[in-house]
Amino acid sequence: MSEAPNTDETARTVNAVVATCRAKCFEYLSLMILSDGLPANDDLKRDLQSITLHFENAKSLLRNEVPQLFAQLGIPASDELHDQIFQALRTIDSLQSLLNDLNSSQGSAPGKLDRFLPALEHCRNDLWNKITTFIEAFNAHIASANRKQAQDEAVFVRKAMNEIDEISDSINLISINASVEAARAGYAGRGFAVIAEEIQTLSKRSRTSLRSIKDRIA
């Protein structure tokens, strides 16, 4: 049987990868806008490969890991979260397309960003806003899912404790009946009476422990 995936670890990974994509792309685009120029060809190619890797990692998580995570939690992603995922993916695709246009046009307009500058600024800010909104919606949904999971587990624990309580009551009743029968047997039932008393003591101890647990999770 395979080990259940760690949803907390997956959630942290989603946050880290998507936030890194947001930060790296924002930083890279800001440097380009401030300098109003493209890096040298080799630098541009290397930078675009690095940014593309961040894009692809983020898109893979948004398309695959996030839906799988909520399936594991047993709670469907809300319409709002689906919309935030769609908006983030669309923004990343738009920015990838723009950067590819920049790369292909470098030969005809070396160095300058004049005709791309408004689009770059828009995409940079849009990427930051859309991914930030997604992260907030994602974490809110994770928190809601964890609260529901905790509530479901508490219900299960209470049900299990009630069943144990009933078993404890039955054992206590059996021990009382056994004590009565041992008393009727007189001397011959002395050993049995001791065992019945021990059983009754264990039953009382289990009921005391159950009350303590109930008080803690109440």
N, C-alpha and C positions, 0 to 999 in steps of 0.2 A: 504493500500500500504506500503510495507516494505521500510525502510530507505536504501538509497544507501550506500554500504560499503565505508569506508574511505581508499582510496588507499594509501595515504601518511602514515597512521598508519600501514597498512599491510606491506608496504615497510620497515618501521622502524623495525617492528617485525622480518621480514626476515633477515635483516642485523644483528640485535641483537642476534637472536638465532643461526644463522650460525657462526657469529664471536665468540660467546661464546663457541660453540662446538669446533671451531678451537683452541681457547686459552686454554680451559680446557684439551683437549686431548694432545696438544703439551706440556703443563706443566707436565701432568701426565707421558707421555712417556719419557720426558726428565729426570725426577726424577728417573724413572726406569733404564734408560740407564746409568746415572751418577753413580748410586749406584750399577749397575751390579747385581741386585738381585730383586727378587719378594717380595712383602709385605707378612706378615703372612696370613694364609688362610682366616681368617675372614676379615682382611683388604682388601685383594685382591677381595674377593667376593663383599664387599661393594663398593670398587672403581670401579669395573667392572659394577655394577648396575648403579652407577652414570654416568659413561662414556656412557653406553648403552642408558641411558635416553637422554643424549645430542645427541647421534647418531640418535635415533628414532625421536626426535623433528626436527632435521635438515633435515632428509630424508623426513619426512612428509611435511615440508614446500617446499622442492625442488620438490617433486612429485606432490603436490596438490595446495598449496597456490600460488606459483609463476605462474603456467599456468593460474590459476583463476584470478590472479591479472591482467595479461596482457589481458585476455578476457574482464575484466571489463573496462580496458582502451581502448578497441577496437583496439588494436595493437598486432599482433601476435609476439611471441618471435622470435628473429632472429635465424638462424641456428647456429651462433656462441654461443649464449646463451644456446640453447638446448645442444650443445656439452659440454659446461662448466658444465651444470647441470648433464649430463651423467657422465662426468669425476669425479665430486665431489662425486656422488652417488657410483660409482665404487670404489673409494678410501676409502670411509667410509665402504663399505661392506668388502673390503680386510682387513681393520684394525680390524673390528669386528671379522672376521674369525681368524685373527692372535691372538687377545686377548683371544678368546675362546680356541684356541690351547694351549696358555700359561696356561690358567686356568686348562685345562684337563691334562696337562703334569706336573703339579706342584708336584704330588705325586712321579713320576718317577725321576724327576730331581729337587729336592727341592731347591728353592732359586736362582739358577743360570740362567742367560740369554744367556749363550755362543752361543748356536746354533740359538737363536732367535735375537741376537743383530743386525746383518746386516739388517734383515727384519724389525725390529722395527725402526731403524734409517731411512731406506728408506720410510717406511709408515708414520712416523712422518713428515718428510720433504715433502713428496708427499701430505699429507693431508693439510699442511700449504699452499703449493703452489697452489693446485687445488682449495681450498676454497677461497684463496685470489684472484685468477684469476676470479672465479665465482662472488665474491662480486663486483669486478671492472666492469665486464661485465654487471651484474645486474643493478648497479647504473647508468651506462652509458645508458642502455636501458630505465630505468625509466625516466631519464632526457630527452631523446629523445621523449618518449611518452608524457611527460608533456609539452614539447615545441609544439608538434603537437596539443595536446588538447587545449593549449592556442591560437594557431593560428586558430583552428576551431572555438573557442569561439569568437575570434575577428571578424572573417568573419560573424558569426551569429549576433553579436552586430551591425556591420556596416550595414548589411541588414535590421535589425530592425529599425535602425536610419533613413535609407533612406525611409522606409515605413512611419515612423512618419513624416519625412520631407514632403513627398507627401501629407499626411493628413493635415499638417499645411498649405501647399500652398492652398489646396482645401478650408479649413476653411477661410483663408484670402480672397480668391476670393468670397466666399459666403457672407462674411461680407461687402465687397465692393459693391456687388450687392444689399445687403440689405440696405446699406446707400443710394444708388441711388434711390431705391424704396421709402425709407423713405422721401427723399428730394422731390420726386414727390408728395407724399401724403401731404406735407406741414405741417401745425400745427398738424394735426391728426397723423402724423407719427413721432412726436418728440420723444416719448418714445421708439419707435422701433429703432430710430437713435442712441440713447444712448446705447442700448443693442448691436447694430451692432458695435459701436465704441469699446465697451469693448471686444467683441469677436475678433476684429482686434488686439487689444492690447495684448490679450492672445496669439494669433497666432504669433505675433512678438517676444514675450518673449520665446515661445517654440522654435522658429527658432534660437534665440540667444543662448539658452541653448544647442541645438543640435550642433551648430557650435563650442561651447566651448568643448563639449565632443569629437567631431571629432578631434579637435586640440590635445587633450590629448592622444588619442589612435593612432594618425597618426604615 
